[in-house]
Structures are given as C-alpha cells and as structure tokens.
Amino acid sequence: MDQYYNPVMSPDGKHLAVTVRVPMGARTVPMLSFYSLPEFKLESIIRMPLFQVPGDYIWVSNKRLVMQKAIEVGTRERPQYTGELLSMDFDGKNQQYLFGWDVLNYGRNRYGRDEGYAYPLFVHKALNDHFLVGTYQWEHNESALYDFDSRTGIRKLITTIKSPNVSFVVDNDGAPRFARDSDEEGHPTLWRFNQAAAQWDVFTDGKASRRLVPAFFSSDNRQVYAWETEQQGPAKLISQDMASGERQVLVADPQGDIGVVMSGVPYSAPFSAYTTVGRPRITYFDAANPDTPLLQEMLRQFPDHSVIHVSESADQSKVLLRMASDRDPGVYYLYDRNTNKADMLFASLEEIDPDQMAERRPITYKARDGLEIDGYLTLPLFKTAQKPPLILIPHGGPQGIRDSWYFDSDAQFLANRGYAVLQVNFRTSGGRGTAFEQMGRRQWGGKIIDDLVDGVKWATAQGEVDGSKMCVFGASFGGYAALMLASREPDLFKCAVGYAGVYDIALMQTEDGVASNSRRIAANKRIFGEDKAEWARYSPHLHAANIKAGVLLIHGGKDETAPKKHVFLMKEALEKAGHPPEWYYVDYEGHGFYDTENQTEVYRRLETFLAKYLGKQRLQ
C-alpha cells in the first residue's frame, strides 16, 4: 500500500491535499494531510475515527476542500464509500458535515438525517465554496442534483430524475447534460437533458449496440468527450458534437480499453490518453495544448515510466505530475512554468528502490478456445542457479478488475525471493470491453480456471521457468481460484495459498445482505446462474478430496466480503480428506490484514510455505 496517495492541488497552486498512511500503534492509519507548495511543508492533518478514511476530495476554493467519507474493510478490498460529505479549510478549521446519515454525531444541520448517498461532481469557476452534488435516497426511486454551499451547508435543487443510483454529468458551466445508471439486470441507460423542455430524455438504453460514458466537455461545451463501447470491442475515446451528433474517434486500441484520460487546466478538453493492455502507451490528440509538449519532454527524461498529468493550477503556472512504472510505485513532481523546472515532491513508497525491482513483462497467449488472454510475467532481477519456480497469482474481483503493468508489491516480493510470477487477465477481467467481462458469467470454476491453466502451460513452454515447481497464491477471488485450481488440476501445482477467499458458491447466495437486496440477487444470477449442481461443481470445498498440493489458508474473522464460514468449510473439508492445511487465522482482522505485525506474519508464512514445497532459491 502506498504511503502517499491521491494528491490534489489547490486552484491557486499553493497547497496540496494528499492522503498519508501514518503509523499509529499496531497499524497504519490513512489521514488527510495538507502541505504548502512548493516547499512541501506540512500544514495540518485531519484524523478520522478508527476505520474511517478519506475518500476522494475536491477543492471548492483556494482554501476549502470537500471530502467523501469511506470505511476500510481490509487491505484486500477497496474502501467502501458511505455517501457522506464533509468540508473543511486547509488548516483543519471550519469543518462542516454536509450530507449523511450520521448527522447527530457531527452536530445537527438544517436538513437533518440524510437516508442516502452523495458524491461531488463539479466546482464553480468562481471558486466561491459552492459545488454540485449528485444524490440518491436509499428507499426512493429518484436521484437529484444540488448546488451546495460548503460553508453553510445550504442546498439548492437543480434537477431530479426518476431513477435510483444515477450518475450525473455536467458541462463546464455546471449545466446538467447527461445522466447514467443501470437496471437490476445490469443494462445501462444514458439520459440527455433537454434544456428547452427542462426534462430528461432517454439517449441510449441497454439494448443499444453502442454505449457511451460521457466525461469531459470542450471549453465552449460544444463537444462532449466520452468512452464508447460497442458490443464486441473495447472502449474507445471519442468526441461528439452536441448539436449535430457528428463524432470522431480520438484514441482506440484493438487490444483493450482506453484507460487514463488527461485534461489540463480545469474546464478544458482532454489532450491525451493511455492504453490499458500491455505496457500503457500514450496518444496525444491536441498538439496545441501546452501540456502536450510538457508530457513529451518528461517522457524523454523518464523513458521507462508513464507520466500522468494529475492536476494543474487555474492559471496554468503549476502542474502536478506522477511518474510511475513496473519497478517504481510512483514519484510526484511539481512543474513550474515560470521557471521551466520540475522539482520532486515525494515518492509513493519511499522505501522502495526501483533499481532493485524486477521487470514486469507483458505477455499474450491463446486460451484453449482461441480467446486471446493478456497478462504479465515477472522474472527475478537476479539470476537463480536454475530456472526459477513459477508462482501464479490470480487477481481478485474478478469481474472488471485487472492486473496492470504498474508496480505490484506481491509480484515484487516473490521475484525478490527468486520466483517467477505469472499474472493473467482471464475472461471477465477489466480493460478489454464489456463483452470480455461478460464471458466470465457462470464460469468461475469453468473457463476462468481454464484460462489460468492455459496461462501456466504457456509460461512453462517458453522455457524460462521450471514447470515442475509451481504454486498458486491468491487473495479474495484469487483465493477461490487457488483452491479451485488445486482441486481441478491436482498434479499441476505443488502448493496453493488461499488468502481471504470464498470457497462455497451456494453460501454466497444466502449471506447477510443478499436476500433483501434485489440488485445483489440479480447480479448473482448473472454471475453464478441458478443451477445448484453447477454451484456444487464450482465450490472447491466440495472437491477437497482431489487436492494433492500443500495448502495454506489465511483469513480474518471479521471479513465481511468473504465471511469466515467459507474458510472453516474449506479447512474442515481438507481435514476430512486427510489433508489438513496450514492455517493462519486472526479473529479481529478483515478482508486482508491491517495490523502491521499480522501483515508481516502473512508474508513470513508465505515465504516459508513456498520454500517448503519449491525449495529455497539461491540468487547469483
């Protein structure tokens, strides 16, 4: 986990808000911190209650910021946003609870308790502490767009739409233009605001062959910039004329989605974008933008990195840039146009030396049904006496999640100890378009596992790794995949490690919060189907008797994503089969361990366990 992350510069370029992980007792605690620029001097820290963490945040003036609140549920799970909004000055003063259900703990506001969710989406050009907020109520079939005063908390209704969970899109003047959501079956709908009639009209629905996700506007609001996905392909970046509908494809990659899109000064059109699959490649489509030659020059100076435009001051004199690569977790620079100098501010993980990290090599291979799969092979930086053993790491999620080229701490940890590491973006992973994601439906224990097996066989056929010494290690869905692989391919792996995994598909249909949540029920039907015999085939604890590999199970008793009953079912099944697993269970940890001593113990046990089955590697 990064020590410093999510930096956002104030409009005047004089302050930086950034989340910093600070050691507090047995764990590190994320805190919102404010620094003065350019000297990067700490001005103030906002400490939140235990397990509450800063979400995203935006500056609403040169001195004031609005923050979304989130809850940590484990190191293997993204923080969950609560829908609450707070505001404060950069010195920590004048804090205001703007929206949320917990209003009584923060002092009353004029609106009382909000039974819903809110997200900030636009700051007025006047920088007058006002901003636009999208909201929806949990028990009502309606979403609303408001103007909020971040100091007084006063709200002014702008528009409503008769649909829950809507994401509004406004133009550079703050006028509502589009709104997006999806129904219980996952079919998206895009509305366009009819300004003449002051009403929302359906623009595209779930049956449309072309799906749009609008995100940016030109400075005059005549062009909208959007990700476009057709039925079988990845997401492109397009521009479309708001009046005529004429469209132009700006960036497209037949291999995968267009990912990071960068715009410069606020309220301006984007000027460049990165691809997703393989090593990210940048495309510039606005040569006149002053940030285009800046990024080109920085990439000449950092040829092994991607350079990301993070934020920019309103007068364009200051630009915050991030340099990152497969070996470098990220370094942030502040560029001053007046002096034409870029000075380093901080590194995301200060203790990491990129020169001691291993290269992550992009790979592709064909699955047994001909589908092309992409991924990454990380080989030890230092040569081993023999071909290195191979560790397969299936990613979590799994739908819509993917492993990327950028720095991966698990892969580097294992490569540092002499192992080769394979990570593949099997069907249902993100970054390859909607159709690719949907290929994983009802395939958790089927074609997804086939893709992983085919990846391992491809890697061993290249001749760089020892195919007789392989293990699989995964967390969350990756933990499920590790045990499913061990049961389906009992002779392929010497060992399997499941960390915070789920091991019973039927149990996932009855867990707390599922039976009463119609959207969750519908999502489960799409992902798992309703065939109970298939659920049984795809539940690794029911096939423990097939497992020959050594097994290590790691789990937290407070895990709400993968409740503890899963790991106890897996453990008991292995014991019943006469194949008891090694076991590391901490009753107060969640979906991934927080306690620094427990985190260290996880990797100590992992290192010992792998050496037991694969042998300790000798580095030359």
C-alpha positions, 0 to 999 in steps of 0.5 A, spaced: 500 500 500 502 506 498 504 511 503 502 517 499 496 517 495 491 521 491 494 528 491 490 534 489 492 541 488 489 547 490 486 552 484 491 557 486 497 552 486 499 553 493 497 547 497 496 540 496 491 535 499 494 528 499 492 522 503 498 519 508 498 512 511 501 514 518 503 509 523 499 509 529 500 503 534 499 496 531 497 499 524 497 504 519 492 509 519 490 513 512 489 521 514 488 527 510 494 531 510 495 538 507 502 541 505 504 548 502 507 548 495 512 548 493 516 547 499 512 541 501 511 543 508 506 540 512 500 544 514 495 540 518 492 533 518 485 531 519 484 524 523 478 520 522 475 515 527 478 508 527 476 505 520 474 511 517 478 514 511 478 519 506 475 518 500 476 522 494 476 530 495 475 536 491 477 543 492 471 548 492 476 554 493 483 556 494 482 554 501 476 549 502 476 542 500 470 537 500 471 530 502 467 523 501 467 519 507 469 511 506 470 505 511 476 500 510 474 493 510 481 490 509 487 491 505 484 486 500 478 490 498 477 497 496 474 502 501 467 502 501 464 509 500 458 511 505 455 517 501 457 522 506 460 529 505 464 533 509 468 540 508 473 543 511 479 549 510 486 547 509 488 548 516 483 543 519 478 549 521 471 550 519 469 543 518 462 542 516 458 535 515 454 536 509 450 530 507 449 523 511 446 519 515 450 520 521 448 527 522 447 527 530 454 525 531 457 531 527 452 536 530 445 537 527 444 541 520 438 544 517 436 538 513 437 533 518 438 525 517 440 524 510 437 516 508 442 516 502 448 517 498 452 523 495 458 524 491 461 531 488 461 532 481 463 539 479 466 546 482 464 553 480 469 557 476 468 562 481 471 558 486 466 561 491 465 554 496 459 552 492 459 545 488 454 540 485 452 534 488 449 528 485 444 524 490 440 518 491 435 516 497 436 509 499 428 507 499 426 512 493 426 511 486 429 518 484 436 521 484 437 529 484 442 534 483 444 540 488 448 546 488 451 546 495 454 551 499 460 548 503 460 553 508 453 553 510 451 547 508 445 550 504 442 546 498 439 548 492 435 543 487 437 543 480 434 537 477 431 530 479 430 524 475 426 518 476 431 513 477 435 510 483 443 510 483 444 515 477 450 518 475 450 525 473 454 529 468 455 536 467 458 541 462 463 546 464 458 551 466 455 546 471 449 545 466 446 538 467 447 534 460 447 527 461 445 522 466 447 514 467 445 508 471 443 501 470 437 496 471 437 490 476 439 486 470 445 490 469 443 494 462 445 501 462 441 507 460 444 514 458 439 520 459 440 527 455 437 533 458 433 537 454 434 544 456 428 547 452 423 542 455 427 542 462 426 534 462 430 528 461 430 524 455 432 517 454 439 517 449 441 510 449 438 504 453 441 497 454 439 494 448 443 499 444 449 496 440 453 502 442 454 505 449 457 511 451 460 514 458 460 521 457 466 525 461 469 531 459 466 537 455 470 542 450 471 549 453 465 552 449 461 545 451 460 544 444 463 537 444 462 532 449 468 527 450 466 520 452 468 512 452 464 508 447 463 501 447 460 497 442 458 490 443 464 486 441 470 491 442 473 495 447 472 502 449 474 507 445 475 515 446 471 519 442 468 526 441 461 528 439 458 534 437 452 536 441 448 539 436 449 535 430 451 528 433 457 528 428 463 524 432 470 522 431 474 517 434 480 520 438 484 514 441 482 506 440 486 500 441 484 493 438 487 490 444 483 493 450 480 499 453 482 506 453 484 507 460 487 514 463 484 520 460 488 527 461 485 534 461 489 540 463 487 546 466 480 545 469 474 546 464 478 544 458 478 538 453 482 532 454 489 532 450 491 525 451 490 518 453 493 511 455 492 504 453 490 499 458 493 492 455 500 491 455 505 496 457 500 503 457 502 507 451 500 514 450 496 518 444 496 525 444 490 528 440 491 536 441 498 538 439 496 545 441 495 544 448 501 546 452 501 540 456 502 536 450 509 538 449 510 538 457 508 530 457 513 529 451 519 532 454 518 528 461 517 522 457 524 523 454 527 524 461 523 518 464 523 513 458 521 507 462 515 510 466 508 513 464 507 520 466 500 522 468 498 529 468 494 529 475 492 536 476 494 543 474 493 550 477 487 555 474 492 559 471 496 554 468 503 556 472 503 549 476 502 542 474 502 536 478 505 530 475 506 522 477 511 518 474 510 511 475 512 504 472 513 496 473 519 497 478 517 504 481 510 505 485 510 512 483 514 519 484 510 526 484 513 532 481 511 539 481 512 543 474 513 550 474 512 554 468 515 560 470 521 557 471 521 551 466 523 546 472 520 540 475 522 539 482 520 532 486 515 532 491 515 525 494 515 518 492 509 513 493 513 508 497 519 511 499 522 505 501 522 502 495 528 502 490 526 501 483 533 499 481 532 493 485 525 491 482 524 486 477 521 487 470 514 486 469 513 483 462 507 483 458 505 477 455 499 474 450 497 467 449 491 463 446 486 460 451 484 453 449 478 456 445 482 461 441 480 467 446 486 471 446 488 472 454 493 478 456 497 478 462 504 479 465 510 475 467 515 477 472 522 474 472 527 475 478 532 481 477 537 476 479 539 470 476 537 463 480 542 457 479 536 454 475 530 456 472 526 459 477 519 456 480 513 459 477 508 462 482 501 464 479 497 469 482 490 470 480 487 477 481 481 478 485 474 481 483 474 478 478 469 481 474 472 488 471 478 488 475 485 487 472 492 486 473 496 492 470 503 493 468 504 498 474 508 496 480 505 490 484 508 489 491 506 481 491 509 480 484 515 484 487 516 480 493 516 473 490 521 475 484 525 478 490 525 471 493 527 468 486 520 466 483 517 467 477 510 470 477 505 469 472 499 474 472 493 473 467 487 477 465 482 471 464 475 472 461 471 477 465 477 481 467 477 489 466 480 493 460 478 489 454 470 491 453 464 489 456 463 483 452 470 480 455 467 481 462 461 478 460 464 471 458 466 470 465 458 469 467 457 462 470 464 460 469 468 461 475 470 454 476 469 453 468 473 457 463 476 462 468 480 456 471 481 454 464 484 460 462 489 460 468 491 453 466 492 455 459 496 461 462 501 456 466 502 451 460 504 457 456 509 460 461 512 453 462 513 452 454 517 458 453 522 455 457 524 460 462 521 457 468 521 450 471 514 447 470 515 442 475 515 447 481 509 451 481 504 454 486 498 458 486 497 464 491 491 468 491 487 473 495 479 474 495 477 471 488 484 469 487 483 465 493 477 461 490 481 460 484 487 457 488 483 452 491 479 451 485 485 450 481 488 445 486 482 441 486 481 441 478 488 440 476 491 436 482 498 434 479 499 441 476 501 445 482 505 443 488 502 448 493 496 453 493 495 459 498 488 461 499 488 468 502 481 471 504 477 467 499 470 464 498 470 457 497 462 455 497 458 458 491 451 456 494 453 460 501 454 466 497 447 466 495 444 466 502 449 471 506 447 477 510 445 482 505 443 478 499 436 476 500 433 483 501 437 486 496 434 485 489 440 488 485 445 483 489 440 477 487 440 479 480 447 480 479 448 473 482 444 470 477 448 473 472 454 471 475 453 464 478 446 462 474 441 458 478 443 451 477 445 448 484 449 442 481 453 447 477 454 451 484 456 444 487 461 443 481 464 450 482 465 450 490 472 447 491 470 445 498 466 440 495 472 437 491 477 437 497 478 430 496 482 431 489 487 436 492 494 433 492 498 440 493 500 443 500 495 448 502 495 454 506 489 458 508 489 465 511 483 469 513 480 474 518 474 473 522 471 479 521 471 479 513 465 481 511 466 480 503 468 473 504 465 471 511 469 466 515 464 460 514 467 459 507 474 458 510 472 453 516 468 449 510 474 449 506 479 447 512 474 442 515 473 439 508 481 438 507 481 435 514 476 430 512 480 428 506 486 427 510 489 433 508 489 438 513 492 445 511 496 450 514 492 455 517 493 462 519 487 465 522 486 472 526 479 473 529 479 481 529 482 482 522 478 483 515 478 482 508 486 482 508 490 484 514 491 491 517 495 490 523 502 491 521 505 485 525 499 480 522 501 483 515 508 481 516 506 474 519 502 473 512 508 474 508 513 470 513 508 464 512 508 465 505 515 465 504 516 459 508 510 455 505 513 456 498 520 454 500 517 448 503 514 445 497 519 449 491 525 449 495 529 455 497 532 459 491 539 461 491 540 468 487 547 469 483 
